C-alpha cells in the first residue's frame, strides 16, 4: 500500500508543483508533469528515510513530495532549457 500511496501523493504533488513553478522550460504535458511529481515523491521518500525523518515503509507527506517534485521540475527545466538553446 505504501507504493500506491506514494504514487497518489506524487500525482497531486506534481500538479501542485507545476502550479507553483510555471515556466517555459517546464514540462507542459499533463502526463510528464504527473510522472515527474511521482518521481519527486519517491525522491522525497528516499531522502527522508535516509535522513531518518521517515521510518522504513513510510512515505513522504504532501509537503515533502511537493518539495521533491519542485526539485525534480527544476532539474528537468535546467536540462530541457540547455537542450533547447543548443538546438
PDB file of N, CA, C and O in Angstrom:
ATOM      1  N   UNK A   1       0.821  -1.194   0.000  1.00  0.00           N
ATOM      2  CA  UNK A   1       0.000   0.000   0.000  1.00  0.00           C
ATOM      3  C   UNK A   1       0.861   1.252   0.000  1.00  0.00           C
ATOM      4  O   UNK A   1       0.408   2.304  -0.451  1.00  0.00           O
ATOM      5  N   UNK A   2       2.098   1.167   0.497  1.00  0.00           N
ATOM      6  CA  UNK A   2       2.964   2.336   0.570  1.00  0.00           C
ATOM      7  C   UNK A   2       3.333   2.888  -0.791  1.00  0.00           C
ATOM      8  O   UNK A   2       3.395   4.105  -0.965  1.00  0.00           O
ATOM      9  N   UNK A   3       3.581   2.018  -1.762  1.00  0.00           N
ATOM     10  CA  UNK A   3       3.947   2.477  -3.101  1.00  0.00           C
ATOM     11  C   UNK A   3       2.751   3.127  -3.788  1.00  0.00           C
ATOM     12  O   UNK A   3       2.904   4.147  -4.460  1.00  0.00           O
ATOM     13  N   UNK A   4       1.574   2.553  -3.628  1.00  0.00           N
ATOM     14  CA  UNK A   4       0.370   3.136  -4.233  1.00  0.00           C
ATOM     15  C   UNK A   4       0.096   4.512  -3.632  1.00  0.00           C
ATOM     16  O   UNK A   4      -0.253   5.445  -4.355  1.00  0.00           O
ATOM     17  N   UNK A   5       0.249   4.642  -2.334  1.00  0.00           N
ATOM     18  CA  UNK A   5       0.041   5.934  -1.667  1.00  0.00           C
ATOM     19  C   UNK A   5       1.065   6.957  -2.149  1.00  0.00           C
ATOM     20  O   UNK A   5       0.719   8.121  -2.352  1.00  0.00           O
ATOM     21  N   UNK A   6       2.313   6.545  -2.335  1.00  0.00           N
ATOM     22  CA  UNK A   6       3.346   7.453  -2.837  1.00  0.00           C
ATOM     23  C   UNK A   6       3.012   7.909  -4.248  1.00  0.00           C
ATOM     24  O   UNK A   6       3.236   9.072  -4.583  1.00  0.00           O
ATOM     25  N   UNK A   7       2.485   7.027  -5.077  1.00  0.00           N
ATOM     26  CA  UNK A   7       2.101   7.404  -6.441  1.00  0.00           C
ATOM     27  C   UNK A   7       0.955   8.403  -6.430  1.00  0.00           C
ATOM     28  O   UNK A   7       0.969   9.371  -7.190  1.00  0.00           O
ATOM     29  N   UNK A   8      -0.030   8.178  -5.581  1.00  0.00           N
ATOM     30  CA  UNK A   8      -1.168   9.103  -5.495  1.00  0.00           C
ATOM     31  C   UNK A   8      -0.708  10.474  -4.992  1.00  0.00           C
ATOM     32  O   UNK A   8      -1.069  11.503  -5.562  1.00  0.00           O
ATOM     33  N   UNK A   9       0.081  10.479  -3.936  1.00  0.00           N
ATOM     34  CA  UNK A   9       0.608  11.745  -3.402  1.00  0.00           C
ATOM     35  C   UNK A   9       1.504  12.412  -4.437  1.00  0.00           C
ATOM     36  O   UNK A   9       1.471  13.633  -4.588  1.00  0.00           O
ATOM     37  N   UNK A  10       2.301  11.627  -5.149  1.00  0.00           N
ATOM     38  CA  UNK A  10       3.173  12.173  -6.194  1.00  0.00           C
ATOM     39  C   UNK A  10       2.387  12.811  -7.322  1.00  0.00           C
ATOM     40  O   UNK A  10       2.793  13.839  -7.864  1.00  0.00           O
ATOM     41  N   UNK A  11       1.273  12.213  -7.674  1.00  0.00           N
ATOM     42  CA  UNK A  11       0.399  12.790  -8.691  1.00  0.00           C
ATOM     43  C   UNK A  11      -0.079  14.178  -8.269  1.00  0.00           C
ATOM     44  O   UNK A  11       0.025  15.139  -9.031  1.00  0.00           O
ATOM     45  N   UNK A  12      -0.597  14.269  -7.066  1.00  0.00           N
ATOM     46  CA  UNK A  12      -1.082  15.547  -6.540  1.00  0.00           C
ATOM     47  C   UNK A  12       0.080  16.537  -6.390  1.00  0.00           C
ATOM     48  O   UNK A  12      -0.061  17.719  -6.701  1.00  0.00           O
ATOM     49  N   UNK A  13       1.217  16.048  -5.915  1.00  0.00           N
ATOM     50  CA  UNK A  13       2.385  16.916  -5.733  1.00  0.00           C
ATOM     51  C   UNK A  13       2.881  17.460  -7.062  1.00  0.00           C
ATOM     52  O   UNK A  13       3.295  18.617  -7.129  1.00  0.00           O
ATOM     53  N   UNK A  14       2.851  16.660  -8.123  1.00  0.00           N
ATOM     54  CA  UNK A  14       3.268  17.124  -9.444  1.00  0.00           C
ATOM     55  C   UNK A  14       2.390  18.247  -9.949  1.00  0.00           C
ATOM     56  O   UNK A  14       2.884  19.224 -10.511  1.00  0.00           O
ATOM     57  N   UNK A  15       1.092  18.114  -9.752  1.00  0.00           N
ATOM     58  CA  UNK A  15       0.164  19.162 -10.178  1.00  0.00           C
ATOM     59  C   UNK A  15       0.391  20.438  -9.367  1.00  0.00           C
ATOM     60  O   UNK A  15       0.412  21.533  -9.929  1.00  0.00           O
ATOM     61  N   UNK A  16       0.560  20.304  -8.056  1.00  0.00           N
ATOM     62  CA  UNK A  16       0.806  21.483  -7.206  1.00  0.00           C
ATOM     63  C   UNK A  16       2.136  22.138  -7.562  1.00  0.00           C
ATOM     64  O   UNK A  16       2.222  23.364  -7.636  1.00  0.00           O
ATOM     65  N   UNK A  17       3.172  21.332  -7.783  1.00  0.00           N
ATOM     66  CA  UNK A  17       4.483  21.879  -8.133  1.00  0.00           C
ATOM     67  C   UNK A  17       4.417  22.627  -9.456  1.00  0.00           C
ATOM     68  O   UNK A  17       5.061  23.665  -9.607  1.00  0.00           O
ATOM     69  N   UNK A  18       3.659  22.123 -10.407  1.00  0.00           N
ATOM     70  CA  UNK A  18       3.509  22.800 -11.698  1.00  0.00           C
ATOM     71  C   UNK A  18       2.805  24.138 -11.521  1.00  0.00           C
ATOM     72  O   UNK A  18       3.148  25.108 -12.198  1.00  0.00           O
ATOM     73  N   UNK A  19       1.821  24.206 -10.617  1.00  0.00           N
ATOM     74  CA  UNK A  19       1.135  25.466 -10.348  1.00  0.00           C
ATOM     75  C   UNK A  19       2.060  26.467  -9.656  1.00  0.00           C
ATOM     76  O   UNK A  19       1.963  27.672  -9.893  1.00  0.00           O
ATOM     77  N   UNK A  20       2.956  25.968  -8.800  1.00  0.00           N
ATOM     78  CA  UNK A  20       3.893  26.841  -8.089  1.00  0.00           C
ATOM     79  C   UNK A  20       4.987  27.338  -9.015  1.00  0.00           C
ATOM     80  O   UNK A  20       5.411  28.489  -8.916  1.00  0.00           O
ATOM     81  N   UNK A  21       5.449  26.474  -9.920  1.00  0.00           N
ATOM     82  CA  UNK A  21       6.589  26.792 -10.790  1.00  0.00           C
ATOM     83  C   UNK A  21       6.220  26.773 -12.266  1.00  0.00           C
ATOM     84  O   UNK A  21       6.733  25.923 -12.994  1.00  0.00           O
ATOM     85  N   UNK A  22       5.368  27.656 -12.743  1.00  0.00           N
ATOM     86  CA  UNK A  22       5.116  27.666 -14.184  1.00  0.00           C
ATOM     87  C   UNK A  22       6.324  28.268 -14.904  1.00  0.00           C
ATOM     88  O   UNK A  22       7.051  29.081 -14.334  1.00  0.00           O
ATOM     89  N   UNK A  23       6.528  27.874 -16.131  1.00  0.00           N
ATOM     90  CA  UNK A  23       7.656  28.414 -16.882  1.00  0.00           C
ATOM     91  C   UNK A  23       7.753  27.785 -18.250  1.00  0.00           C
ATOM     92  O   UNK A  23       7.098  26.784 -18.540  1.00  0.00           O
ATOM     93  N   UNK A  24       8.589  28.390 -19.098  1.00  0.00           N
ATOM     94  CA  UNK A  24       8.749  27.903 -20.457  1.00  0.00           C
ATOM     95  C   UNK A  24       9.520  26.592 -20.514  1.00  0.00           C
ATOM     96  O   UNK A  24       9.254  25.761 -21.382  1.00  0.00           O
ATOM     97  N   UNK A  25      10.472  26.391 -19.605  1.00  0.00           N
ATOM     98  CA  UNK A  25      11.306  25.191 -19.641  1.00  0.00           C
ATOM     99  C   UNK A  25      10.696  24.024 -18.892  1.00  0.00           C
ATOM    100  O   UNK A  25      11.296  22.950 -18.827  1.00  0.00           O
ATOM    101  N   UNK A  26       9.535  24.211 -18.335  1.00  0.00           N
ATOM    102  CA  UNK A  26       8.896  23.146 -17.571  1.00  0.00           C
ATOM    103  C   UNK A  26       8.085  22.268 -18.505  1.00  0.00           C
ATOM    104  O   UNK A  26       7.679  22.717 -19.578  1.00  0.00           O
ATOM    105  N   UNK A  27       7.843  21.026 -18.118  1.00  0.00           N
ATOM    106  CA  UNK A  27       7.054  20.140 -18.979  1.00  0.00           C
ATOM    107  C   UNK A  27       5.624  20.650 -19.091  1.00  0.00           C
ATOM    108  O   UNK A  27       5.003  21.005 -18.088  1.00  0.00           O
ATOM    109  N   UNK A  28       5.110  20.684 -20.302  1.00  0.00           N
ATOM    110  CA  UNK A  28       3.769  21.217 -20.493  1.00  0.00           C
ATOM    111  C   UNK A  28       2.712  20.122 -20.525  1.00  0.00           C
ATOM    112  O   UNK A  28       1.525  20.406 -20.364  1.00  0.00           O
ATOM    113  N   UNK A  29       3.121  18.894 -20.728  1.00  0.00           N
ATOM    114  CA  UNK A  29       2.167  17.801 -20.782  1.00  0.00           C
ATOM    115  C   UNK A  29       1.732  17.351 -19.409  1.00  0.00           C
ATOM    116  O   UNK A  29       2.522  17.338 -18.465  1.00  0.00           O
ATOM    117  N   UNK A  30       0.470  16.982 -19.305  1.00  0.00           N
ATOM    118  CA  UNK A  30      -0.096  16.543 -18.039  1.00  0.00           C
ATOM    119  C   UNK A  30       0.571  15.262 -17.559  1.00  0.00           C
ATOM    120  O   UNK A  30       0.874  15.120 -16.374  1.00  0.00           O
ATOM    121  N   UNK A  31       0.801  14.330 -18.480  1.00  0.00           N
ATOM    122  CA  UNK A  31       1.391  13.050 -18.104  1.00  0.00           C
ATOM    123  C   UNK A  31       2.827  13.227 -17.638  1.00  0.00           C
ATOM    124  O   UNK A  31       3.225  12.633 -16.636  1.00  0.00           O
ATOM    125  N   UNK A  32       3.619  14.040 -18.351  1.00  0.00           N
ATOM    126  CA  UNK A  32       5.012  14.248 -17.949  1.00  0.00           C
ATOM    127  C   UNK A  32       5.094  14.956 -16.599  1.00  0.00           C
ATOM    128  O   UNK A  32       5.933  14.611 -15.768  1.00  0.00           O
ATOM    129  N   UNK A  33       4.233  15.937 -16.380  1.00  0.00           N
ATOM    130  CA  UNK A  33       4.210  16.625 -15.088  1.00  0.00           C
ATOM    131  C   UNK A  33       3.860  15.646 -13.969  1.00  0.00           C
ATOM    132  O   UNK A  33       4.457  15.684 -12.893  1.00  0.00           O
ATOM    133  N   UNK A  34       2.892  14.772 -14.228  1.00  0.00           N
ATOM    134  CA  UNK A  34       2.494  13.783 -13.237  1.00  0.00           C
ATOM    135  C   UNK A  34       3.631  12.811 -12.939  1.00  0.00           C
ATOM    136  O   UNK A  34       3.899  12.502 -11.778  1.00  0.00           O
ATOM    137  N   UNK A  35       4.302  12.327 -13.993  1.00  0.00           N
ATOM    138  CA  UNK A  35       5.415  11.387 -13.805  1.00  0.00           C
ATOM    139  C   UNK A  35       6.539  12.048 -13.007  1.00  0.00           C
ATOM    140  O   UNK A  35       7.108  11.423 -12.111  1.00  0.00           O
ATOM    141  N   UNK A  36       6.864  13.296 -13.321  1.00  0.00           N
ATOM    142  CA  UNK A  36       7.912  13.994 -12.572  1.00  0.00           C
ATOM    143  C   UNK A  36       7.491  14.211 -11.120  1.00  0.00           C
ATOM    144  O   UNK A  36       8.334  14.171 -10.225  1.00  0.00           O
ATOM    145  N   UNK A  37       6.204  14.440 -10.874  1.00  0.00           N
ATOM    146  CA  UNK A  37       5.708  14.557  -9.500  1.00  0.00           C
ATOM    147  C   UNK A  37       5.836  13.248  -8.738  1.00  0.00           C
ATOM    148  O   UNK A  37       6.192  13.242  -7.560  1.00  0.00           O
ATOM    149  N   UNK A  38       5.549  12.143  -9.408  1.00  0.00           N
ATOM    150  CA  UNK A  38       5.681  10.835  -8.771  1.00  0.00           C
ATOM    151  C   UNK A  38       7.150  10.550  -8.473  1.00  0.00           C
ATOM    152  O   UNK A  38       7.480  10.037  -7.404  1.00  0.00           O
ATOM    153  N   UNK A  39       8.031  10.881  -9.412  1.00  0.00           N
ATOM    154  CA  UNK A  39       9.472  10.719  -9.167  1.00  0.00           C
ATOM    155  C   UNK A  39       9.898  11.577  -7.991  1.00  0.00           C
ATOM    156  O   UNK A  39      10.686  11.137  -7.154  1.00  0.00           O
ATOM    157  N   UNK A  40       9.385  12.803  -7.919  1.00  0.00           N
ATOM    158  CA  UNK A  40       9.691  13.682  -6.791  1.00  0.00           C
ATOM    159  C   UNK A  40       9.229  13.114  -5.463  1.00  0.00           C
ATOM    160  O   UNK A  40       9.911  13.264  -4.450  1.00  0.00           O
ATOM    161  N   UNK A  41       8.074  12.462  -5.461  1.00  0.00           N
ATOM    162  CA  UNK A  41       7.576  11.843  -4.227  1.00  0.00           C
ATOM    163  C   UNK A  41       8.478  10.688  -3.795  1.00  0.00           C
ATOM    164  O   UNK A  41       8.761  10.528  -2.608  1.00  0.00           O
ATOM    165  N   UNK A  42       8.925   9.887  -4.756  1.00  0.00           N
ATOM    166  CA  UNK A  42       9.838   8.795  -4.423  1.00  0.00           C
ATOM    167  C   UNK A  42      11.177   9.329  -3.939  1.00  0.00           C
ATOM    168  O   UNK A  42      11.766   8.776  -3.010  1.00  0.00           O
ATOM    169  N   UNK A  43      11.666  10.403  -4.562  1.00  0.00           N
ATOM    170  CA  UNK A  43      12.934  11.008  -4.113  1.00  0.00           C
ATOM    171  C   UNK A  43      12.782  11.560  -2.699  1.00  0.00           C
ATOM    172  O   UNK A  43      13.660  11.364  -1.858  1.00  0.00           O
ATOM    173  N   UNK A  44      11.674  12.248  -2.434  1.00  0.00           N
ATOM    174  CA  UNK A  44      11.442  12.793  -1.095  1.00  0.00           C
ATOM    175  C   UNK A  44      11.339  11.678  -0.059  1.00  0.00           C
ATOM    176  O   UNK A  44      11.840  11.822   1.057  1.00  0.00           O
ATOM    177  N   UNK A  45      10.698  10.578  -0.415  1.00  0.00           N
ATOM    178  CA  UNK A  45      10.596   9.445   0.498  1.00  0.00           C
ATOM    179  C   UNK A  45      11.961   8.845   0.772  1.00  0.00           C
ATOM    180  O   UNK A  45      12.298   8.562   1.922  1.00  0.00           O
ATOM    181  N   UNK A  46      12.747   8.649  -0.274  1.00  0.00           N
ATOM    182  CA  UNK A  46      14.082   8.055  -0.130  1.00  0.00           C
ATOM    183  C   UNK A  46      14.994   8.953   0.706  1.00  0.00           C
ATOM    184  O   UNK A  46      15.689   8.472   1.602  1.00  0.00           O
ATOM    185  N   UNK A  47      14.993  10.260   0.415  1.00  0.00           N
ATOM    186  CA  UNK A  47      15.840  11.188   1.178  1.00  0.00           C
ATOM    187  C   UNK A  47      15.368  11.256   2.623  1.00  0.00           C
ATOM    188  O   UNK A  47      16.185  11.256   3.543  1.00  0.00           O
ATOM    189  N   UNK A  48      14.059  11.314   2.829  1.00  0.00           N
ATOM    190  CA  UNK A  48      13.529  11.364   4.190  1.00  0.00           C
ATOM    191  C   UNK A  48      13.877  10.123   5.004  1.00  0.00           C
ATOM    192  O   UNK A  48      14.169  10.224   6.195  1.00  0.00           O
ATOM    193  N   UNK A  49      13.847   8.961   4.371  1.00  0.00           N
ATOM    194  CA  UNK A  49      14.225   7.736   5.075  1.00  0.00           C
ATOM    195  C   UNK A  49      15.726   7.694   5.328  1.00  0.00           C
ATOM    196  O   UNK A  49      16.167   7.211   6.371  1.00  0.00           O
ATOM    197  N   UNK A  50      16.514   8.198   4.377  1.00  0.00           N
ATOM    198  CA  UNK A  50      17.968   8.210   4.556  1.00  0.00           C
ATOM    199  C   UNK A  50      18.381   9.158   5.679  1.00  0.00           C
ATOM    200  O   UNK A  50      19.352   8.891   6.388  1.00  0.00           O
ATOM    201  N   UNK A  51      17.657  10.255   5.846  1.00  0.00           N
ATOM    202  CA  UNK A  51      17.972  11.218   6.902  1.00  0.00           C
ATOM    203  C   UNK A  51      17.299  10.890   8.230  1.00  0.00           C
ATOM    204  O   UNK A  51      17.538  11.565   9.232  1.00  0.00           O
ATOM    205  N   UNK A  52      16.458   9.855   8.241  1.00  0.00           N
ATOM    206  CA  UNK A  52      15.800   9.455   9.474  1.00  0.00           C
ATOM    207  C   UNK A  52      14.519  10.216   9.763  1.00  0.00           C
ATOM    208  O   UNK A  52      14.006  10.135  10.879  1.00  0.00           O
ATOM    209  N   UNK A  53      13.984  10.951   8.798  1.00  0.00           N
ATOM    210  CA  UNK A  53      12.737  11.680   9.004  1.00  0.00           C
ATOM    211  C   UNK A  53      11.534  10.751   8.948  1.00  0.00           C
ATOM    212  O   UNK A  53      10.537  10.967   9.637  1.00  0.00           O
ATOM    213  N   UNK A  54      11.638   9.705   8.113  1.00  0.00           N
ATOM    214  CA  UNK A  54      10.554   8.739   7.962  1.00  0.00           C
ATOM    215  C   UNK A  54      11.078   7.351   8.281  1.00  0.00           C
ATOM    216  O   UNK A  54      12.231   7.029   7.993  1.00  0.00           O
ATOM    217  N   UNK A  55      10.225   6.535   8.876  1.00  0.00           N
ATOM    218  CA  UNK A  55      10.598   5.144   9.138  1.00  0.00           C
ATOM    219  C   UNK A  55      10.500   4.347   7.840  1.00  0.00           C
ATOM    220  O   UNK A  55       9.862   4.782   6.881  1.00  0.00           O
ATOM    221  N   UNK A  56      11.134   3.183   7.817  1.00  0.00           N
ATOM    222  CA  UNK A  56      11.050   2.308   6.650  1.00  0.00           C
ATOM    223  C   UNK A  56       9.589   1.933   6.407  1.00  0.00           C
ATOM    224  O   UNK A  56       8.868   1.584   7.342  1.00  0.00           O
ATOM    225  N   UNK A  57       9.169   2.005   5.183  1.00  0.00           N
ATOM    226  CA  UNK A  57       7.792   1.699   4.843  1.00  0.00           C
ATOM    227  C   UNK A  57       6.867   2.901   4.885  1.00  0.00           C
ATOM    228  O   UNK A  57       5.728   2.822   4.423  1.00  0.00           O
ATOM    229  N   UNK A  58       7.335   4.000   5.424  1.00  0.00           N
ATOM    230  CA  UNK A  58       6.532   5.222   5.474  1.00  0.00           C
ATOM    231  C   UNK A  58       6.988   6.157   4.369  1.00  0.00           C
ATOM    232  O   UNK A  58       8.188   6.321   4.150  1.00  0.00           O
ATOM    233  N   UNK A  59       6.055   6.763   3.680  1.00  0.00           N
ATOM    234  CA  UNK A  59       6.375   7.676   2.591  1.00  0.00           C
ATOM    235  C   UNK A  59       6.359   9.120   3.049  1.00  0.00           C
ATOM    236  O   UNK A  59       5.912   9.453   4.146  1.00  0.00           O
ATOM    237  N   UNK A  60       6.860   9.951   2.173  1.00  0.00           N
ATOM    238  CA  UNK A  60       6.846  11.386   2.440  1.00  0.00           C
ATOM    239  C   UNK A  60       5.411  11.893   2.379  1.00  0.00           C
ATOM    240  O   UNK A  60       4.578  11.345   1.657  1.00  0.00           O
ATOM    241  N   UNK A  61       5.138  12.914   3.123  1.00  0.00           N
ATOM    242  CA  UNK A  61       3.825  13.528   3.092  1.00  0.00           C
ATOM    243  C   UNK A  61       3.681  14.440   1.887  1.00  0.00           C
ATOM    244  O   UNK A  61       4.556  14.489   1.023  1.00  0.00           O
ATOM    245  N   UNK A  62       2.589  15.148   1.838  1.00  0.00           N
ATOM    246  CA  UNK A  62       2.303  16.004   0.697  1.00  0.00           C
ATOM    247  C   UNK A  62       3.323  17.125   0.561  1.00  0.00           C
ATOM    248  O   UNK A  62       3.783  17.409  -0.545  1.00  0.00           O
ATOM    249  N   UNK A  63       3.679  17.757   1.653  1.00  0.00           N
ATOM    250  CA  UNK A  63       4.627  18.877   1.591  1.00  0.00           C
ATOM    251  C   UNK A  63       6.001  18.390   1.135  1.00  0.00           C
ATOM    252  O   UNK A  63       6.624  19.016   0.277  1.00  0.00           O
ATOM    253  N   UNK A  64       6.472  17.301   1.691  1.00  0.00           N
ATOM    254  CA  UNK A  64       7.760  16.748   1.274  1.00  0.00           C
ATOM    255  C   UNK A  64       7.743  16.332  -0.181  1.00  0.00           C
ATOM    256  O   UNK A  64       8.728  16.523  -0.894  1.00  0.00           O
ATOM    257  N   UNK A  65       6.634  15.765  -0.630  1.00  0.00           N
ATOM    258  CA  UNK A  65       6.514  15.353  -2.024  1.00  0.00           C
ATOM    259  C   UNK A  65       6.475  16.547  -2.967  1.00  0.00           C
ATOM    260  O   UNK A  65       7.046  16.494  -4.057  1.00  0.00           O
ATOM    261  N   UNK A  66       5.808  17.624  -2.560  1.00  0.00           N
ATOM    262  CA  UNK A  66       5.794  18.833  -3.388  1.00  0.00           C
ATOM    263  C   UNK A  66       7.199  19.407  -3.500  1.00  0.00           C
ATOM    264  O   UNK A  66       7.612  19.823  -4.583  1.00  0.00           O
ATOM    265  N   UNK A  67       7.935  19.436  -2.397  1.00  0.00           N
ATOM    266  CA  UNK A  67       9.319  19.917  -2.436  1.00  0.00           C
ATOM    267  C   UNK A  67      10.160  19.022  -3.351  1.00  0.00           C
ATOM    268  O   UNK A  67      10.947  19.524  -4.153  1.00  0.00           O
ATOM    269  N   UNK A  68       9.999  17.717  -3.237  1.00  0.00           N
ATOM    270  CA  UNK A  68      10.716  16.798  -4.117  1.00  0.00           C
ATOM    271  C   UNK A  68      10.348  17.014  -5.577  1.00  0.00           C
ATOM    272  O   UNK A  68      11.219  16.986  -6.446  1.00  0.00           O
ATOM    273  N   UNK A  69       9.065  17.228  -5.855  1.00  0.00           N
ATOM    274  CA  UNK A  69       8.614  17.464  -7.224  1.00  0.00           C
ATOM    275  C   UNK A  69       9.160  18.779  -7.762  1.00  0.00           C
ATOM    276  O   UNK A  69       9.522  18.857  -8.936  1.00  0.00           O
ATOM    277  N   UNK A  70       9.227  19.809  -6.934  1.00  0.00           N
ATOM    278  CA  UNK A  70       9.796  21.092  -7.365  1.00  0.00           C
ATOM    279  C   UNK A  70      11.265  20.920  -7.708  1.00  0.00           C
ATOM    280  O   UNK A  70      11.740  21.478  -8.698  1.00  0.00           O
ATOM    281  N   UNK A  71      11.984  20.159  -6.906  1.00  0.00           N
ATOM    282  CA  UNK A  71      13.402  19.912  -7.190  1.00  0.00           C
ATOM    283  C   UNK A  71      13.550  19.172  -8.520  1.00  0.00           C
ATOM    284  O   UNK A  71      14.394  19.538  -9.338  1.00  0.00           O
ATOM    285  N   UNK A  72      12.739  18.141  -8.744  1.00  0.00           N
ATOM    286  CA  UNK A  72      12.805  17.389  -9.996  1.00  0.00           C
ATOM    287  C   UNK A  72      12.407  18.277 -11.175  1.00  0.00           C
ATOM    288  O   UNK A  72      13.042  18.206 -12.227  1.00  0.00           O
ATOM    289  N   UNK A  73      11.380  19.105 -11.032  1.00  0.00           N
ATOM    290  CA  UNK A  73      10.977  20.015 -12.105  1.00  0.00           C
ATOM    291  C   UNK A  73      12.069  21.036 -12.416  1.00  0.00           C
ATOM    292  O   UNK A  73      12.280  21.388 -13.577  1.00  0.00           O
ATOM    293  N   UNK A  74      12.759  21.509 -11.387  1.00  0.00           N
ATOM    294  CA  UNK A  74      13.857  22.452 -11.594  1.00  0.00           C
ATOM    295  C   UNK A  74      14.989  21.792 -12.367  1.00  0.00           C
ATOM    296  O   UNK A  74      15.528  22.380 -13.305  1.00  0.00           O
ATOM    297  N   UNK A  75      15.348  20.587 -11.981  1.00  0.00           N
ATOM    298  CA  UNK A  75      16.410  19.857 -12.685  1.00  0.00           C
ATOM    299  C   UNK A  75      15.984  19.593 -14.126  1.00  0.00           C
ATOM    300  O   UNK A  75      16.778  19.774 -15.049  1.00  0.00           O
ATOM    301  N   UNK A  76      14.747  19.171 -14.324  1.00  0.00           N
ATOM    302  CA  UNK A  76      14.244  18.929 -15.677  1.00  0.00           C
ATOM    303  C   UNK A  76      14.279  20.215 -16.508  1.00  0.00           C
ATOM    304  O   UNK A  76      14.709  20.202 -17.661  1.00  0.00           O
ATOM    305  N   UNK A  77      13.827  21.318 -15.921  1.00  0.00           N
ATOM    306  CA  UNK A  77      13.831  22.596 -16.627  1.00  0.00           C
ATOM    307  C   UNK A  77      15.223  23.052 -17.000  1.00  0.00           C
ATOM    308  O   UNK A  77      15.417  23.642 -18.063  1.00  0.00           O
ATOM    309  N   UNK A  78      16.203  22.787 -16.141  1.00  0.00           N
ATOM    310  CA  UNK A  78      17.585  23.156 -16.432  1.00  0.00           C
ATOM    311  C   UNK A  78      18.103  22.397 -17.649  1.00  0.00           C
ATOM    312  O   UNK A  78      18.689  22.985 -18.558  1.00  0.00           O
ATOM    313  N   UNK A  79      17.878  21.079 -17.654  1.00  0.00           N
ATOM    314  CA  UNK A  79      18.372  20.269 -18.772  1.00  0.00           C
ATOM    315  C   UNK A  79      17.561  20.492 -20.041  1.00  0.00           C
ATOM    316  O   UNK A  79      18.126  20.501 -21.135  1.00  0.00           O
ATOM    317  N   UNK A  80      16.269  20.670 -19.920  1.00  0.00           N
ATOM    318  CA  UNK A  80      15.439  20.919 -21.103  1.00  0.00           C
ATOM    319  C   UNK A  80      15.761  22.277 -21.706  1.00  0.00           C
ATOM    320  O   UNK A  80      15.765  22.429 -22.928  1.00  0.00           O
ATOM    321  N   UNK A  81      16.031  23.267 -20.858  1.00  0.00           N
ATOM    322  CA  UNK A  81      16.381  24.605 -21.347  1.00  0.00           C
ATOM    323  C   UNK A  81      17.717  24.615 -22.061  1.00  0.00           C
ATOM    324  O   UNK A  81      17.860  25.277 -23.089  1.00  0.00           O
ATOM    325  N   UNK A  82      18.696  23.899 -21.540  1.00  0.00           N
ATOM    326  CA  UNK A  82      20.017  23.875 -22.188  1.00  0.00           C
ATOM    327  C   UNK A  82      19.956  23.072 -23.479  1.00  0.00           C
ATOM    328  O   UNK A  82      20.707  23.359 -24.411  1.00  0.00           O
ATOM    329  N   UNK A  83      19.093  22.087 -23.556  1.00  0.00           N
ATOM    330  CA  UNK A  83      18.963  21.302 -24.768  1.00  0.00           C
ATOM    331  C   UNK A  83      18.255  22.100 -25.856  1.00  0.00           C
ATOM    332  O   UNK A  83      18.612  21.983 -27.029  1.00  0.00           O
ATOM    333  N   UNK A  84      17.267  22.901 -25.499  1.00  0.00           N
ATOM    334  CA  UNK A  84      16.541  23.715 -26.480  1.00  0.00           C
ATOM    335  C   UNK A  84      17.401  24.842 -27.029  1.00  0.00           C
ATOM    336  O   UNK A  84      17.324  25.165 -28.214  1.00  0.00           O
ATOM    337  N   UNK A  85      18.231  25.451 -26.163  1.00  0.00           N
ATOM    338  CA  UNK A  85      19.044  26.577 -26.619  1.00  0.00           C
ATOM    339  C   UNK A  85      20.183  26.131 -27.536  1.00  0.00           C
ATOM    340  O   UNK A  85      20.651  26.927 -28.350  1.00  0.00           O
ATOM    341  N   UNK A  86      20.639  24.885 -27.429  1.00  0.00           N
ATOM    342  CA  UNK A  86      21.732  24.418 -28.275  1.00  0.00           C
ATOM    343  C   UNK A  86      21.229  23.887 -29.608  1.00  0.00           C
ATOM    344  O   UNK A  86      22.024  23.705 -30.530  1.00  0.00           O
ATOM    345  N   UNK A  87      19.942  23.637 -29.732  1.00  0.00           N
ATOM    346  CA  UNK A  87      19.402  23.073 -30.981  1.00  0.00           C
ATOM    347  C   UNK A  87      19.066  24.141 -31.970  1.00  0.00           C
ATOM    348  O   UNK A  87      18.602  23.841 -33.070  1.00  0.00           O
TER     349      UNK A  87
END
